[in-house]
Amino acid sequence: MSGFGQFWSQGDAITRSVAILLLLMSISAWVVIFWKGWLLRRVHVDLQRAVPAFWAAASVEAGREQLAAFDREAILSPLLDAALTVPPGGTLEAKGHADSQLTRRLRDALHGVLAQLQFGQVLLASIGSTAPFIGLFGTVWGIYHALLSISAAGAITIEKVSGPVGESLVMTAAGLAVAIPAVLAYNVFGKRVAASEAELEGFAHDLREMIVDTSTGV
């Protein structure tokens, strides 16, 4: 019987639950890693192509068409829509100063886009911070369970102890194997999201200046 098979057969419900939990955490982390890597790559390309195309357009409507062509992940279009939205009359929003209304709409749209880009980051951070401790718990419980089994069997020798204890230590290694990719991906994606956020803030600022200048006739 293989080491894992022997470990699985000798483990109790808690040991097996910890192993399954680590497996699910690993699968979840890698799904998020591959998905966010693909998403943020597309976002980076979209920003590099869509923003210059928008400002090179002859009119706002032509710029909207350029965004529709290049903004595949819809991260710039919400900002433009927010900038051009006219609040309905008779509302508190409509009674505010035009500049303040515009700033608020752009801010809310930017927060929505950033929430889209940051999706999955909490999961990666949670897995990266908890997986080592879950693996350590599995190791401690496995060693405890193994020692109880050996003690109930009678004479204790180093050969009988080293096997089960060594197999239990695999849980710690499994916890680290789950956590390390999640932590590295969290840091890399955090940097990419921050870079995209800076470009989006710049686009929102330029949109605001354009709308304000147009409304004041500058």
LOGULUM-821100 format. One record per residue: residue number from 1; residue in one letter; x, y, z of N, C-alpha, C in turn. Coordinates in nm, 2 decimals, always signed. Each point is the difference from the previous one (the first is absolute). Layout:
% LOGULUM-821100
NUM | A | X | Y | Z | X | Y | Z | X | Y | Z
...
***
This chain:
% LOGULUM-821100
1 | M | +0.09 | -0.12 | +0.00 | -0.09 | +0.12 | +0.00 | +0.09 | +0.12 | +0.00
2 | S | -0.04 | +0.10 | -0.08 | +0.08 | +0.12 | -0.01 | +0.00 | +0.08 | +0.13
3 | G | +0.09 | +0.10 | +0.02 | +0.00 | +0.08 | +0.12 | -0.13 | +0.08 | +0.02
4 | F | -0.05 | +0.05 | -0.11 | -0.13 | +0.08 | +0.01 | -0.11 | -0.09 | +0.03
5 | G | +0.00 | -0.12 | -0.06 | -0.11 | -0.09 | +0.02 | +0.00 | -0.05 | +0.15
6 | Q | +0.12 | -0.03 | +0.05 | +0.01 | -0.04 | +0.14 | -0.04 | +0.11 | +0.09
7 | F | +0.04 | +0.12 | -0.03 | -0.04 | +0.12 | +0.08 | -0.15 | +0.02 | +0.00
8 | W | -0.06 | -0.02 | -0.12 | -0.14 | +0.02 | -0.01 | -0.08 | -0.11 | +0.08
9 | S | +0.05 | -0.12 | -0.01 | -0.07 | -0.11 | +0.06 | +0.01 | +0.00 | +0.15
10 | Q | +0.12 | +0.05 | +0.05 | +0.02 | +0.01 | +0.14 | -0.06 | +0.13 | +0.07
11 | G | -0.03 | +0.10 | -0.08 | -0.05 | +0.12 | +0.05 | -0.15 | -0.01 | +0.04
12 | D | -0.04 | +0.09 | +0.09 | -0.14 | +0.00 | +0.04 | -0.07 | +0.11 | -0.08
13 | A | -0.13 | +0.03 | +0.04 | -0.08 | +0.09 | -0.07 | +0.06 | +0.14 | -0.01
14 | I | +0.06 | +0.04 | +0.11 | +0.06 | +0.14 | +0.01 | +0.12 | +0.01 | -0.09
15 | T | +0.08 | -0.10 | +0.00 | +0.12 | +0.00 | -0.09 | -0.04 | +0.01 | -0.14
16 | R | -0.10 | -0.09 | -0.04 | -0.04 | +0.00 | -0.14 | -0.07 | +0.13 | -0.04
17 | S | -0.07 | +0.06 | +0.10 | -0.07 | +0.13 | -0.03 | +0.10 | +0.11 | -0.02
18 | V | +0.11 | +0.00 | +0.07 | +0.10 | +0.10 | -0.02 | +0.07 | -0.02 | -0.13
19 | A | +0.02 | -0.12 | -0.04 | +0.06 | -0.03 | -0.13 | -0.09 | +0.05 | -0.12
20 | I | -0.13 | -0.03 | +0.02 | -0.09 | +0.04 | -0.11 | -0.01 | +0.15 | +0.00
21 | L | +0.00 | +0.07 | +0.12 | -0.01 | +0.14 | +0.00 | +0.12 | +0.07 | -0.07
22 | L | +0.12 | -0.06 | +0.03 | +0.12 | +0.06 | -0.07 | -0.01 | -0.02 | -0.15
23 | L | -0.05 | -0.12 | -0.04 | -0.02 | -0.02 | -0.14 | -0.09 | +0.10 | -0.07
24 | L | -0.12 | +0.02 | +0.07 | -0.09 | +0.10 | -0.05 | +0.06 | +0.14 | -0.01
25 | M | +0.07 | +0.04 | +0.11 | +0.06 | +0.13 | +0.00 | +0.11 | +0.01 | -0.11
26 | S | +0.07 | -0.11 | -0.03 | +0.10 | +0.01 | -0.11 | -0.07 | +0.02 | -0.13
27 | I | -0.11 | -0.08 | -0.03 | -0.07 | +0.01 | -0.12 | -0.06 | +0.14 | -0.02
28 | S | -0.06 | +0.05 | +0.11 | -0.06 | +0.14 | -0.01 | +0.11 | +0.10 | -0.03
29 | A | +0.12 | -0.01 | +0.07 | +0.10 | +0.10 | -0.02 | +0.05 | -0.01 | -0.15
30 | W | +0.02 | -0.11 | -0.05 | +0.05 | -0.01 | -0.14 | -0.10 | +0.04 | -0.10
31 | V | -0.13 | -0.02 | +0.02 | -0.10 | +0.05 | -0.09 | +0.00 | +0.15 | +0.00
32 | V | +0.01 | +0.06 | +0.12 | +0.01 | +0.15 | +0.01 | +0.13 | +0.05 | -0.07
33 | I | +0.11 | -0.07 | +0.03 | +0.12 | +0.05 | -0.06 | +0.00 | +0.00 | -0.15
34 | F | -0.05 | -0.11 | -0.06 | +0.00 | +0.00 | -0.15 | -0.10 | +0.10 | -0.05
35 | W | -0.12 | +0.01 | +0.06 | -0.10 | +0.09 | -0.04 | +0.04 | +0.15 | +0.01
36 | K | +0.06 | +0.04 | +0.11 | +0.04 | +0.13 | +0.02 | +0.12 | +0.04 | -0.08
37 | G | +0.09 | -0.10 | -0.02 | +0.11 | +0.03 | -0.09 | -0.04 | +0.03 | -0.14
38 | W | -0.10 | -0.08 | -0.05 | -0.06 | +0.03 | -0.13 | -0.07 | +0.13 | -0.01
39 | L | -0.08 | +0.03 | +0.11 | -0.08 | +0.12 | +0.00 | +0.09 | +0.12 | +0.00
40 | L | +0.09 | +0.01 | +0.09 | +0.09 | +0.12 | +0.02 | +0.09 | +0.02 | -0.12
41 | R | +0.03 | -0.11 | -0.07 | +0.08 | +0.02 | -0.13 | -0.09 | +0.07 | -0.10
42 | R | -0.13 | -0.05 | -0.01 | -0.09 | +0.07 | -0.10 | -0.02 | +0.14 | +0.04
43 | V | -0.02 | +0.03 | +0.13 | -0.02 | +0.14 | +0.04 | +0.12 | +0.09 | -0.03
44 | H | +0.12 | -0.05 | +0.02 | +0.12 | +0.07 | -0.03 | +0.00 | +0.04 | -0.15
45 | V | -0.03 | -0.10 | -0.09 | +0.00 | +0.02 | -0.14 | -0.11 | +0.10 | -0.04
46 | D | -0.12 | -0.02 | +0.06 | -0.11 | +0.09 | -0.03 | +0.04 | +0.15 | +0.04
47 | L | +0.06 | +0.02 | +0.11 | +0.03 | +0.13 | +0.04 | +0.10 | +0.07 | -0.09
48 | Q | +0.10 | -0.08 | -0.05 | +0.10 | +0.05 | -0.09 | -0.06 | +0.04 | -0.13
49 | R | -0.10 | -0.07 | -0.04 | -0.06 | +0.02 | -0.14 | -0.12 | +0.10 | +0.01
50 | A | -0.09 | -0.02 | +0.10 | -0.12 | +0.08 | +0.00 | +0.01 | +0.14 | +0.03
51 | V | +0.09 | +0.03 | +0.10 | +0.01 | +0.14 | +0.05 | +0.05 | +0.09 | -0.11
52 | P | +0.12 | -0.03 | -0.07 | +0.04 | +0.08 | -0.11 | -0.10 | +0.01 | -0.11
53 | A | -0.07 | -0.11 | -0.03 | -0.10 | +0.00 | -0.11 | -0.12 | +0.09 | +0.04
54 | F | -0.04 | +0.01 | +0.12 | -0.11 | +0.09 | +0.04 | +0.04 | +0.14 | -0.02
55 | W | +0.12 | +0.04 | +0.05 | +0.04 | +0.14 | -0.01 | +0.04 | +0.04 | -0.14
56 | A | +0.02 | -0.10 | -0.08 | +0.03 | +0.04 | -0.15 | -0.13 | +0.01 | -0.08
57 | A | -0.11 | -0.03 | +0.06 | -0.13 | +0.01 | -0.07 | -0.04 | +0.15 | -0.02
58 | A | -0.08 | +0.02 | -0.10 | -0.04 | +0.14 | -0.03 | -0.11 | +0.05 | +0.08
59 | S | -0.08 | -0.09 | +0.07 | -0.11 | +0.04 | +0.08 | -0.02 | -0.10 | +0.11
60 | V | -0.08 | +0.03 | +0.10 | -0.03 | -0.09 | +0.11 | -0.07 | -0.13 | -0.05
61 | E | -0.09 | +0.02 | -0.09 | -0.07 | -0.12 | -0.06 | +0.10 | -0.09 | -0.07
62 | A | +0.09 | +0.06 | -0.08 | +0.10 | -0.08 | -0.07 | +0.10 | -0.07 | +0.10
63 | G | +0.02 | +0.08 | +0.11 | +0.09 | -0.06 | +0.11 | -0.07 | -0.12 | +0.07
64 | R | -0.14 | +0.01 | +0.01 | -0.07 | -0.11 | +0.06 | +0.01 | -0.12 | -0.09
65 | E | -0.01 | +0.02 | -0.13 | +0.02 | -0.11 | -0.09 | +0.13 | -0.07 | +0.01
66 | Q | +0.11 | +0.08 | +0.02 | +0.13 | -0.05 | +0.02 | +0.01 | -0.08 | +0.12
67 | L | -0.06 | +0.05 | +0.11 | +0.00 | -0.08 | +0.13 | -0.08 | -0.13 | -0.02
68 | A | -0.11 | +0.00 | -0.07 | -0.07 | -0.12 | -0.03 | +0.08 | -0.11 | -0.07
69 | A | +0.09 | +0.05 | -0.09 | +0.08 | -0.09 | -0.08 | +0.12 | -0.06 | +0.08
70 | F | +0.06 | +0.08 | +0.09 | +0.12 | -0.04 | +0.07 | -0.02 | -0.04 | +0.14
71 | D | -0.10 | +0.05 | +0.07 | -0.02 | -0.02 | +0.14 | -0.08 | -0.13 | +0.02
72 | R | +0.07 | -0.11 | -0.01 | -0.06 | -0.13 | +0.00 | -0.05 | -0.04 | +0.14
73 | E | +0.06 | +0.05 | +0.11 | -0.04 | -0.03 | +0.13 | -0.09 | +0.11 | +0.07
74 | A | -0.04 | +0.09 | -0.08 | -0.09 | +0.11 | +0.04 | +0.05 | +0.07 | +0.13
75 | I | +0.12 | +0.05 | +0.00 | +0.06 | +0.07 | +0.11 | +0.00 | +0.15 | -0.02
76 | L | +0.00 | +0.04 | -0.13 | +0.00 | +0.14 | -0.03 | -0.14 | +0.06 | -0.04
77 | S | -0.08 | -0.09 | -0.06 | -0.13 | +0.05 | -0.04 | -0.09 | +0.05 | +0.12
78 | P | +0.01 | -0.07 | +0.12 | -0.08 | +0.05 | +0.11 | +0.04 | +0.14 | +0.04
79 | L | +0.13 | +0.03 | -0.01 | +0.04 | +0.14 | +0.03 | -0.06 | +0.10 | -0.10
80 | L | +0.01 | -0.03 | -0.12 | -0.06 | +0.09 | -0.10 | -0.15 | +0.02 | +0.02
81 | D | -0.07 | -0.11 | +0.02 | -0.14 | +0.00 | +0.02 | -0.03 | +0.09 | +0.13
82 | A | +0.07 | -0.01 | +0.10 | -0.02 | +0.08 | +0.12 | +0.03 | +0.14 | -0.02
83 | A | +0.10 | +0.03 | -0.09 | +0.03 | +0.14 | -0.02 | -0.11 | +0.07 | -0.09
84 | L | -0.07 | -0.08 | -0.08 | -0.10 | +0.06 | -0.09 | -0.14 | -0.01 | +0.05
85 | T | -0.02 | -0.07 | +0.12 | -0.13 | -0.01 | +0.05 | -0.05 | +0.13 | +0.06
86 | V | -0.13 | +0.03 | -0.03 | -0.06 | +0.12 | +0.06 | -0.10 | -0.05 | +0.11
87 | P | +0.02 | +0.05 | +0.12 | -0.09 | -0.05 | +0.11 | -0.14 | +0.05 | -0.02
88 | P | -0.10 | -0.08 | +0.04 | -0.14 | +0.04 | -0.02 | -0.03 | +0.12 | +0.08
89 | G | -0.09 | +0.08 | -0.05 | -0.04 | +0.12 | +0.08 | -0.08 | -0.03 | +0.12
90 | G | +0.00 | +0.09 | +0.10 | -0.07 | -0.02 | +0.12 | +0.06 | -0.09 | +0.10
91 | T | +0.13 | -0.04 | -0.02 | +0.07 | -0.08 | +0.09 | +0.11 | +0.08 | +0.07
92 | L | +0.04 | -0.05 | +0.12 | +0.11 | +0.07 | +0.07 | +0.13 | +0.00 | -0.09
93 | E | +0.02 | -0.10 | -0.07 | +0.12 | +0.00 | -0.09 | +0.00 | +0.11 | -0.10
94 | A | -0.12 | +0.03 | -0.06 | -0.02 | +0.10 | -0.10 | +0.02 | +0.14 | +0.06
95 | K | -0.02 | +0.01 | +0.13 | +0.01 | +0.13 | +0.07 | +0.14 | +0.04 | +0.04
96 | G | +0.09 | -0.10 | -0.01 | +0.14 | +0.03 | +0.04 | +0.07 | +0.08 | -0.11
97 | H | +0.12 | +0.04 | +0.03 | +0.08 | +0.07 | -0.10 | +0.04 | -0.09 | -0.11
98 | A | +0.00 | +0.04 | -0.12 | +0.03 | -0.08 | -0.12 | +0.13 | -0.07 | +0.01
99 | D | +0.10 | +0.07 | +0.05 | +0.13 | -0.06 | +0.01 | +0.00 | -0.11 | +0.11
100 | S | -0.07 | +0.02 | +0.11 | -0.01 | -0.10 | +0.10 | -0.07 | -0.12 | -0.04
101 | Q | -0.11 | +0.02 | -0.08 | -0.08 | -0.11 | -0.06 | +0.09 | -0.09 | -0.09
102 | L | +0.08 | +0.07 | -0.08 | +0.08 | -0.07 | -0.09 | +0.11 | -0.08 | +0.07
103 | T | +0.06 | +0.06 | +0.10 | +0.10 | -0.07 | +0.08 | -0.05 | -0.12 | +0.07
104 | R | -0.12 | +0.01 | +0.06 | -0.06 | -0.11 | +0.07 | -0.04 | -0.11 | -0.10
105 | R | -0.05 | +0.03 | -0.11 | -0.03 | -0.11 | -0.10 | +0.12 | -0.07 | -0.05
106 | L | +0.10 | +0.07 | -0.03 | +0.13 | -0.06 | -0.04 | +0.06 | -0.08 | +0.11
107 | R | -0.01 | +0.05 | +0.12 | +0.06 | -0.08 | +0.12 | -0.07 | -0.13 | +0.02
108 | D | -0.14 | +0.01 | -0.01 | -0.08 | -0.13 | +0.02 | +0.03 | -0.10 | -0.11
109 | A | +0.01 | +0.05 | -0.13 | +0.03 | -0.09 | -0.11 | +0.14 | -0.06 | +0.01
110 | L | +0.10 | +0.08 | +0.05 | +0.13 | -0.05 | +0.02 | +0.01 | -0.10 | +0.11
111 | H | -0.08 | +0.02 | +0.10 | +0.00 | -0.10 | +0.11 | -0.06 | -0.14 | -0.05
112 | G | -0.10 | +0.01 | -0.09 | -0.06 | -0.12 | -0.05 | +0.10 | -0.07 | -0.09
113 | V | +0.07 | +0.07 | -0.08 | +0.10 | -0.06 | -0.09 | +0.11 | -0.07 | +0.08
114 | L | +0.05 | +0.07 | +0.11 | +0.11 | -0.05 | +0.08 | -0.05 | -0.13 | +0.07
115 | A | -0.13 | +0.00 | +0.05 | -0.05 | -0.12 | +0.06 | +0.00 | -0.12 | -0.09
116 | Q | -0.02 | +0.03 | -0.13 | +0.01 | -0.11 | -0.10 | +0.14 | -0.05 | -0.02
117 | L | +0.10 | +0.10 | +0.00 | +0.14 | -0.04 | -0.01 | +0.05 | -0.07 | +0.12
118 | Q | -0.05 | +0.03 | +0.12 | +0.05 | -0.05 | +0.12 | -0.07 | -0.13 | +0.04
119 | F | -0.10 | -0.04 | -0.07 | -0.07 | -0.13 | +0.03 | +0.10 | -0.12 | +0.01
120 | G | -0.01 | -0.07 | +0.10 | +0.09 | -0.12 | +0.02 | +0.12 | +0.03 | +0.09
121 | Q | +0.03 | +0.12 | +0.02 | +0.12 | +0.04 | +0.08 | -0.02 | -0.05 | +0.15
122 | V | -0.12 | +0.02 | +0.05 | -0.03 | -0.04 | +0.13 | +0.02 | -0.15 | +0.02
123 | L | -0.05 | -0.08 | -0.10 | +0.01 | -0.14 | +0.01 | +0.15 | -0.04 | +0.00
124 | L | +0.08 | +0.06 | -0.09 | +0.14 | -0.04 | +0.00 | +0.07 | +0.04 | +0.13
125 | A | -0.03 | +0.12 | +0.06 | +0.06 | +0.04 | +0.12 | -0.05 | -0.10 | +0.12
126 | S | -0.12 | -0.04 | +0.00 | -0.05 | -0.09 | +0.10 | +0.07 | -0.14 | -0.01
127 | I | +0.01 | -0.05 | -0.12 | +0.07 | -0.13 | -0.02 | +0.14 | +0.01 | +0.04
128 | G | +0.07 | +0.11 | -0.04 | +0.14 | +0.01 | +0.03 | +0.03 | +0.02 | +0.15
129 | S | -0.09 | +0.05 | +0.07 | +0.02 | +0.03 | +0.14 | -0.05 | -0.12 | +0.09
130 | T | -0.09 | -0.08 | -0.05 | -0.06 | -0.11 | +0.09 | +0.05 | -0.14 | -0.04
131 | A | +0.04 | -0.02 | -0.12 | +0.04 | -0.13 | -0.04 | +0.11 | -0.06 | +0.08
132 | P | +0.11 | +0.08 | +0.03 | +0.11 | -0.06 | +0.08 | -0.05 | -0.05 | +0.14
133 | F | -0.09 | +0.08 | +0.06 | -0.05 | -0.04 | +0.13 | -0.09 | -0.12 | +0.00
134 | I | -0.08 | -0.01 | -0.11 | -0.09 | -0.12 | -0.02 | +0.09 | -0.12 | -0.02
135 | G | +0.11 | +0.01 | -0.08 | +0.09 | -0.11 | -0.02 | +0.07 | -0.04 | +0.13
136 | L | +0.03 | +0.10 | +0.08 | +0.07 | -0.03 | +0.13 | -0.10 | -0.07 | +0.10
137 | F | -0.13 | +0.05 | -0.01 | -0.10 | -0.07 | +0.09 | -0.01 | -0.15 | -0.05
138 | G | +0.00 | -0.02 | -0.13 | -0.01 | -0.14 | -0.05 | +0.12 | -0.08 | +0.05
139 | T | +0.12 | +0.06 | +0.00 | +0.11 | -0.07 | +0.05 | -0.01 | -0.04 | +0.14
140 | V | -0.03 | +0.10 | +0.09 | -0.01 | -0.02 | +0.14 | -0.11 | -0.11 | +0.03
141 | W | -0.11 | +0.01 | -0.07 | -0.11 | -0.10 | +0.03 | +0.04 | -0.13 | -0.06
142 | G | +0.07 | -0.01 | -0.11 | +0.04 | -0.13 | -0.05 | +0.10 | -0.06 | +0.09
143 | I | +0.10 | +0.07 | +0.05 | +0.10 | -0.05 | +0.09 | -0.07 | -0.06 | +0.13
144 | Y | -0.10 | +0.08 | +0.05 | -0.07 | -0.04 | +0.12 | -0.08 | -0.13 | -0.03
145 | H | -0.07 | +0.00 | -0.11 | -0.07 | -0.12 | -0.03 | +0.09 | -0.12 | -0.02
146 | A | +0.11 | +0.02 | -0.07 | +0.10 | -0.11 | -0.02 | +0.05 | -0.05 | +0.13
147 | L | +0.04 | +0.08 | +0.09 | +0.05 | -0.04 | +0.13 | -0.10 | -0.08 | +0.08
148 | L | -0.13 | +0.05 | -0.01 | -0.10 | -0.08 | +0.07 | -0.01 | -0.14 | -0.05
149 | S | +0.00 | -0.01 | -0.14 | -0.01 | -0.13 | -0.06 | +0.12 | -0.09 | +0.04
150 | I | +0.12 | +0.06 | +0.00 | +0.12 | -0.08 | +0.03 | -0.01 | -0.04 | +0.15
151 | S | -0.04 | +0.09 | +0.08 | -0.01 | -0.03 | +0.15 | -0.10 | -0.11 | +0.02
152 | A | -0.11 | +0.00 | -0.07 | -0.10 | -0.11 | +0.02 | +0.05 | -0.13 | -0.05
153 | A | +0.09 | +0.00 | -0.10 | +0.05 | -0.12 | -0.06 | +0.10 | -0.07 | +0.09
154 | G | +0.05 | +0.07 | +0.10 | +0.10 | -0.07 | +0.10 | +0.13 | +0.07 | +0.00
155 | A | +0.11 | -0.08 | -0.03 | +0.13 | +0.05 | +0.00 | +0.03 | +0.11 | -0.10
156 | I | +0.07 | +0.10 | +0.05 | +0.03 | +0.11 | -0.09 | +0.15 | +0.00 | -0.04
157 | T | +0.03 | +0.00 | -0.12 | +0.13 | +0.00 | -0.06 | +0.02 | +0.12 | -0.09
158 | I | +0.13 | +0.03 | -0.03 | +0.02 | +0.11 | -0.08 | -0.05 | -0.02 | -0.14
159 | E | +0.00 | -0.13 | -0.05 | -0.05 | -0.03 | -0.13 | -0.15 | +0.02 | -0.01
160 | K | -0.07 | -0.03 | +0.11 | -0.15 | +0.02 | +0.00 | -0.04 | +0.15 | +0.01
161 | V | +0.09 | +0.08 | +0.06 | -0.03 | +0.14 | +0.02 | +0.04 | +0.08 | -0.12
162 | S | +0.11 | -0.03 | -0.06 | +0.06 | +0.09 | -0.11 | -0.09 | +0.00 | -0.12
163 | G | -0.06 | -0.12 | -0.04 | -0.09 | +0.00 | -0.12 | -0.12 | +0.09 | +0.01
164 | P | -0.09 | -0.02 | +0.10 | -0.12 | +0.08 | +0.02 | +0.03 | +0.15 | +0.02
165 | V | +0.11 | +0.03 | +0.08 | +0.03 | +0.14 | +0.03 | +0.05 | +0.06 | -0.13
166 | G | +0.08 | -0.07 | -0.08 | +0.05 | +0.06 | -0.12 | -0.11 | +0.03 | -0.10
167 | E | -0.09 | -0.10 | -0.01 | -0.12 | +0.02 | -0.09 | -0.08 | +0.12 | +0.05
168 | S | -0.01 | +0.02 | +0.13 | -0.08 | +0.12 | +0.05 | +0.06 | +0.13 | -0.04
169 | L | +0.14 | +0.00 | +0.00 | +0.07 | +0.12 | -0.03 | -0.03 | +0.05 | -0.14
170 | V | -0.04 | -0.09 | -0.09 | -0.03 | +0.04 | -0.14 | -0.11 | +0.10 | +0.00
171 | M | -0.09 | +0.01 | +0.10 | -0.11 | +0.09 | +0.01 | +0.06 | +0.14 | +0.01
172 | T | +0.11 | +0.02 | +0.08 | +0.06 | +0.13 | +0.00 | +0.05 | +0.05 | -0.13
173 | A | +0.07 | -0.10 | -0.07 | +0.05 | +0.03 | -0.13 | -0.11 | +0.04 | -0.10
174 | A | -0.11 | -0.08 | +0.01 | -0.12 | +0.03 | -0.08 | -0.06 | +0.14 | +0.02
175 | G | +0.00 | +0.04 | +0.13 | -0.05 | +0.13 | +0.03 | +0.09 | +0.11 | -0.06
176 | L | +0.13 | -0.02 | +0.01 | +0.09 | +0.10 | -0.07 | -0.01 | +0.00 | -0.15
177 | A | -0.02 | -0.12 | -0.05 | -0.01 | -0.01 | -0.15 | -0.13 | +0.07 | -0.05
178 | V | -0.10 | +0.01 | +0.08 | -0.12 | +0.07 | -0.03 | +0.01 | +0.15 | +0.02
179 | A | +0.07 | +0.04 | +0.11 | +0.01 | +0.14 | +0.03 | +0.09 | +0.08 | -0.08
180 | I | +0.12 | -0.06 | -0.04 | +0.10 | +0.08 | -0.07 | -0.04 | +0.05 | -0.13
181 | P | -0.06 | -0.08 | -0.09 | -0.05 | +0.06 | -0.13 | -0.11 | +0.11 | +0.02
182 | A | -0.08 | -0.02 | +0.10 | -0.11 | +0.10 | +0.03 | +0.06 | +0.13 | +0.04
183 | V | +0.10 | +0.00 | +0.09 | +0.06 | +0.12 | +0.05 | +0.08 | +0.07 | -0.12
184 | L | +0.07 | -0.08 | -0.08 | +0.08 | +0.06 | -0.11 | -0.10 | +0.07 | -0.10
185 | A | -0.11 | -0.08 | -0.03 | -0.10 | +0.06 | -0.09 | -0.06 | +0.12 | +0.05
186 | Y | -0.04 | +0.00 | +0.13 | -0.06 | +0.12 | +0.06 | +0.09 | +0.12 | -0.01
187 | N | +0.13 | -0.01 | +0.02 | +0.09 | +0.11 | -0.01 | +0.01 | +0.05 | -0.15
188 | V | +0.02 | -0.10 | -0.09 | +0.01 | +0.04 | -0.14 | -0.13 | +0.07 | -0.05
189 | F | -0.11 | -0.06 | +0.03 | -0.13 | +0.06 | -0.05 | -0.03 | +0.13 | +0.07
190 | G | +0.04 | +0.02 | +0.13 | -0.02 | +0.12 | +0.06 | +0.08 | +0.11 | -0.07
191 | K | +0.12 | -0.03 | -0.04 | +0.08 | +0.10 | -0.07 | -0.06 | +0.04 | -0.14
192 | R | -0.06 | -0.10 | -0.07 | -0.06 | +0.02 | -0.13 | -0.13 | +0.08 | +0.02
193 | V | -0.08 | -0.03 | +0.10 | -0.12 | +0.07 | +0.03 | +0.03 | +0.15 | +0.03
194 | A | +0.11 | +0.02 | +0.08 | +0.03 | +0.14 | +0.03 | +0.05 | +0.08 | -0.12
195 | A | +0.07 | -0.07 | -0.09 | +0.04 | +0.07 | -0.13 | -0.12 | +0.03 | -0.08
196 | S | -0.10 | -0.09 | -0.01 | -0.12 | +0.03 | -0.08 | -0.08 | +0.11 | +0.07
197 | E | -0.01 | +0.00 | +0.13 | -0.07 | +0.10 | +0.08 | +0.05 | +0.14 | -0.03
198 | A | +0.14 | +0.01 | -0.01 | +0.06 | +0.13 | -0.03 | -0.04 | +0.05 | -0.14
199 | E | -0.01 | -0.09 | -0.09 | -0.04 | +0.04 | -0.14 | -0.14 | +0.03 | -0.01
200 | L | -0.09 | -0.07 | +0.08 | -0.14 | +0.03 | +0.00 | -0.03 | +0.13 | +0.07
201 | E | +0.08 | +0.03 | +0.10 | -0.02 | +0.13 | +0.07 | +0.04 | +0.11 | -0.09
202 | G | +0.11 | -0.02 | -0.08 | +0.04 | +0.11 | -0.09 | -0.10 | +0.02 | -0.11
203 | F | -0.06 | -0.11 | -0.05 | -0.11 | +0.01 | -0.10 | -0.12 | +0.08 | +0.05
204 | A | -0.04 | -0.04 | +0.13 | -0.11 | +0.06 | +0.06 | +0.02 | +0.15 | +0.02
205 | H | +0.12 | +0.04 | +0.04 | +0.04 | +0.14 | +0.02 | -0.01 | +0.08 | -0.13
206 | D | +0.05 | -0.06 | -0.10 | +0.00 | +0.06 | -0.13 | -0.14 | +0.02 | -0.06
207 | L | -0.09 | -0.10 | +0.03 | -0.14 | +0.01 | -0.04 | -0.06 | +0.11 | +0.07
208 | R | +0.02 | +0.01 | +0.13 | -0.06 | +0.11 | +0.08 | +0.04 | +0.14 | -0.05
209 | E | +0.13 | +0.01 | -0.03 | +0.05 | +0.13 | -0.05 | -0.07 | +0.03 | -0.13
210 | M | -0.01 | -0.10 | -0.09 | -0.07 | +0.03 | -0.13 | -0.14 | +0.04 | +0.02
211 | I | -0.08 | -0.07 | +0.08 | -0.14 | +0.03 | +0.02 | -0.01 | +0.14 | +0.06
212 | V | +0.08 | +0.03 | +0.10 | -0.01 | +0.13 | +0.07 | +0.04 | +0.11 | -0.10
213 | D | +0.10 | -0.01 | -0.08 | +0.04 | +0.10 | -0.10 | -0.11 | +0.01 | -0.10
214 | T | -0.06 | -0.11 | -0.04 | -0.11 | +0.01 | -0.10 | -0.12 | +0.08 | +0.05
215 | S | -0.04 | -0.03 | +0.13 | -0.11 | +0.06 | +0.06 | +0.02 | +0.15 | +0.03
216 | T | +0.12 | +0.04 | +0.02 | +0.03 | +0.14 | +0.02 | +0.04 | +0.08 | -0.12
217 | G | +0.01 | -0.08 | -0.11 | +0.03 | +0.07 | -0.13 | +0.14 | +0.04 | -0.02
218 | V | +0.09 | -0.07 | +0.08 | +0.14 | +0.04 | -0.01 | +0.06 | -0.06 | -0.13
***
